[in-house]
Amino acid sequence: MLSVISSVQNESKASVILDYLRFFSALVVFWYHFGIQLPGYQAVMIFFVLSGYFISSTVLKSISRNKWSWGQYLLKRLTRLWVVLIPCLVLTFFWAKIQLGAFGESSLIFVNRNINDFLDFKTFLGNVFFLQGIEFETYGLNGPLWSLNYEFWYYVLFPCLLLMIYSNRTITKIIYFMIFLAISFFIGQRIMLYFLIWLLGAVIPLIKPLAIESKKSKILIFSFTIILAFTSLYLVYYLLGINNPTFQGTGKQFVADLSVGASFALLLFVVVSFFNNNDGSKNKISSLGKELAGFSYTLYLTHYPLVYFYSAWRTSIWSFEGIALTLIKPLIVIAILLYAWLIGSLTEKHTEKIRHNIFVLLKKRMPKNIKISN
């Protein structure tokens, strides 16, 4: 049976580094959508690798200890996703209607599509149940929602994959194989391809950490992996023409994205190897990292409708250019960051509390012979 060899300690320097990496990824995506030339799409590959690492640690521990429960697992994953996603969808509707009232119907048209056409309740439910990009468009054309359905289906596929391999009964293996196959066909080739990038993070808990004592060697290796990771991020964006329509959606794009995922998976492995036992909890840097990471998911999901609103404002009769643009644009960036932090403080920050309350409620309603733990 598999066992987890290396999982990140909550109060370690490794945890602090990963907190900053999470926020950095969300910030790059936001700035990219705001018109700053940064590798926003490639930054999502970092999210996939980090997600694979954190989720696999949880799944592997549960299965190896014979404490696996689909109910508990899915409840934890869904509360994590929905606590931010559902308010985000409501806010997407709100900002689209505000934009319509302020700038007119024409302001809602982007790339020959009208945002209003994707604000119906059916599309809303499709996004709540992670069917965007499969059966539905992203709600209100909120671009970053595309990756959320990838994440959810990877959450389901990974346990199926492990249980298919490590279940004791042949019939159970066959059942999980059939489920894995059915989901694979349902979600399609592209989502399955990017599952390989997610798995790059998922295998890290199974790999024995590097055992290097020399501080200089650690610094050299860590520096090399940082340079390699961020170089791959920018090389893919700038040199391989990732924004070229003939490049998007091709095998070349996937190979490029895979290289970004692999370089950041290597960085993640080195961070966990070298900094996982060092105390990083008692300083302002670690506290700031946790605060920033604490609303990174919210920033990722909520910024896009405001970017639409900003674009409509710039092209309206109230448009501004030159010095006004130079002065206003940084203020808009700060305002959106504060907006995301505020929404996160009302939603994402309370994920554990909401999850706990749901578990307590379920315990009260469950028969006494069925146990459920938070």
N, C-alpha and C positions, 0 to 999 in steps of 0.2 A: 504493500500500500504506500502511496505517496505521503511524504511529510514535508512540511514547510521548513526550509533551512534558514532562510533570511527574510524576515518581515520587519518593516521599519518600526522603530521605537517612537512612541508619541512625543517624548521629551528630548529626542536626540538632535544633533546638528543635521543629520540626514533629513529628519522631518522638517526642519526649518528651511533647508535648501529646496525641498520638494514643494513647500508652501509657496516660496517665491517663484518657482518654476510654473506652478499652476496659475498664479496671478499674471506672470509675464505672458503666458500663452493667451489668456483671455484679453489682456491689454493689447497685444499685437493684433488679434482678430478685430477688436474694436477700432483701433487706429487704422487698420487696413480698410475697413468699411467706411471710415471717415475720410478717406481719400489720401491717406499717407502711404507712400510706397514701401510697404512692409510685407513679408511673407505670411499673410493672414491665413490663407488656406492651409499652408504647410504647418502652421502652429497647431492646427487641429490634430495633426499626427502625434504631437506631444501629449495632447489630452488622451488619445487612444492608448498610448503606451503607459501613461500614468494610471489610467482606469484599469487596464489589464493587470497591472501590478497589484493595485490595492484590492480589486475584486477577487483575483485569484488567491490571494493570501487568505481571505475569509472563507472562500469555498474549499480550498485545500485543507484548512484546519478542521472545518466541520466534517468533511468526508473522512479524513484520516482518523478522527476521534469517534466516528460512528454517531455523530450528532446532527447529521444532515436533515434538514426539513425544508421542503419547497415552500411551504406556507410562510415560515419565518423569513426565509431568504427573500422571497418576492415582496413580502410586506416591507422589509427594510429597503430594498432597492426602489420600490414604487414610491414610498414616502419620501425618499431622498430626491427622486425626480419630480414628483407631483407638487411638492411643497413650493417649488419655484415655478415649475412649468405652467400650472393652472393660472396663478396670478399673472404670469407673463402673457398668456393667451388673452386674458381679459384686458390687460394693458395694451396689447397689440390692437384690439378692437377700439379701445378708448382713443388711442393716439391717431388711428386712421380717421375716426369720426371728427376729432378736433381738427385734423389736417383738412378734411373735406370742408368743414365750416369756415376755416380761415383762408384757404387758398383755392377752393373750388374743385370740381370733379377732375379737371385735367391734371391737377397736382398728384392724383393717385395713380397715374399711368406711368409704369416703369417697364422698360424693355417690351413695349407694346402689350402690356398686361395691366389690368386695372385691379388694384388692391381690393376694391369693394367686391370683386367677383370671388374672393377667397376668404370672406368673412362670415360665411354661412355656418349654421350650427353643425351641419354634417361634417364639414371640414374641421371644425373645432374638435368634435369628438374623435375624428380620425387622427388628429395630432395628439390628443390626450392618450390614445391607445397606440401611439408610435407607429402609425401607418403612413405618415408623410413620406413621399418618395416611393411608396409602394402602391397604395391605392388612392392617395390624396396628395394635393399640393401642400406646401408649408402654409400654415394659417396666416392670412394677411401678408403673404409673401415674406414672412420673417425668416430671412435666409439662414441664420445659424441653427434653426430647428432641424435642418437636414441631418446633422450629425447625431441628434438625440435618438432617432430611431435606430441608427447603427448601434449606439451604446446599449439600448435596451435589448435588442436581439442578441447582442454579444453576451449580455448578462444571462440570457436563457440558454444560448448555445454552449457556453463553457461548462456549466455543470452537466449538461447532457453528454458532452464529449467525455468528461471524466467518468461519469457513471456508466457510460457505454463501455469504457475500457476496464474499470475497476470493480464493477458489480460482481458479486459472487455467483449469481444465477444467470444461466445462459439466456433464459427468457427475458430477464431484465435487460441484458445487454442488447438483445434484439429490439426490444421496445424502444430503448433510448436511441438506437441506431436509426430506427424508423422515424422517430420524432426529429432527430437531428437532420435527417435527409429531407423530411417534409418542410421543416423551417427553411432549410437551405434553398429549396426550390421556390418557396413562397417569397422570400426576401430578395432573391435574385443574385446574379453573378457578381455585380459590383460590390454589394454589401459583404458578400462572402469573401471576396478578394481582400478587402480591408480588414477582415477578421484576422488575417495573417499579421497585420501590423499590431493589432490589439494583443495578439498572442505573444508578440515579442516582449511585452511587459509582463504577461501572465507567466512566462517561464522563469522569470528572475527569482521568485521565491524558492524555486527548486534547485538553484545553482549555488554551490558552496562559495561563500564570499572569498575574495582575494586575501591571502594571509601574508601581508607585507608589513614588516616592522619599521623599516627605514622611513623616517618622516620626509626626507628629501625625495625618495622614490614615490611616495604617495602624492606629494605636491606635483611632481612631474607628470605622473599618470593622470591625475585629476585635471591638470591644466591642459594636457593633450586631448582628453575626452571632451572638455568644454569647447576647445577650439574646433575640434572635429564636428561636434554637434551643431554649433552655430554656423560654421562654414557650410555644412551640408544644407542648412536651412536657407541660407542666402544664395548658394550656388544653384539650388533647384529653382528658386524664385527668379533670379536674375539671368542666369546663363542658359537654362534649359527652356526658356520661353513659356513658363507655366500659364501665362495669361493668353497665350496664342490659342484661338478657338480650335485649330487643327491638332493641338497637343492635348487639350482637355478631353477626358473620357477615353483615352487610348491606353494601350499597354505601356507606352513610354511614361505616361503620367504616373501610373501605378508603381513602376520601377523607381521613379524619382521619389515618390512619396514613401516607398518602402525604405529607401536609403536614409531618408530623414528619420523615420521610425527606428531604424536599426542604430543610427548614431546616438539618438537620445536614449534608447534602451541600454546601450553601452554606458552612457553617462550615468543613468539611473543605477546600474549595477555597481559602478565604481563608487557612487555616493553612498549606497547602502553598505558596501564593503568597508569603506574607510571611515565613515562618520556616524555609524549607527549606534555606537556605544558611548559617544561623547555627550555630555550634558549640554543641551542648548536651550534650556528653558528659562534661565534667570537673567535675561537681558532684554533691552528694548528692541533689538533687531529681531529676535525670535517672536516677541509679542506683536510687532508690526507685521511680520510675515504671516502669522495666524490671522490677524485682522484682515489683511489683503486677500489671503486665500479664502477667508470666510465669506466673501461676496463675489468671488471670481466666477462661479457658476451663474449667479444672478446677472453679473455684468455681461456675460456671454449671451444670455438669452434675452435681455431687456434692451440692449442698446440699439438694435437695428431699426425699430419703429421711430426712434428719435433721429436716427441718421436720415430716414425718409423725410421726416418733418423738416429737418435742417436743409435738406436738398430742395424741398418744395419752397421753403422760405427764401433761399438764395435765388431761385428762378422766378419768384413772384414779383409783383409791383413794388414790394418792399426790399428788393434785392440790394446787396451790398458787395462792393469789390474794393480792391486796392488796400489802402490803409485801414479802412473799416473792417475788411475781411481779416487782415493781419491781427487786429486787436480783438475782434469778436471770436474768431475760431478757437483760440486757446481757452477762452471763457466758456465756450460751448462744451469743449472737451472736459473741463473741470466740472461743469454742471451735470453732464451725463454720468461722470464717475460718482459724484455725490448722490445723484438720483439712484444709481445702481446700489450704492452702499446703503441708502435709506430703505430701498425695497428689500435688500438682503437682510437688513437688521430686523425687518418685520416677518421675513419668510425663512430664508436659508439658515439664519442664526438659530432658529427655533426648531430645526429639523429633529434633533434628538428628543426634545420635549414633546413634540407632536407624535413622534414615533412611540415614545413611552406611553403616552395617553391612549393611543390606539391599542397597544399591547394590553394595557390594563383593562380597557373596555372589552377586548376580545376574551380575556381571561374570565371575566364575569359572565360572559355569554356562553363560554365553552362548557361542555360536560366535565364533571370533576375528574373523570378518568383520562382526559386529554390534557397534556401539559403544553404550555406555550411560554417561552421565556424571552425577555427583551435582550 
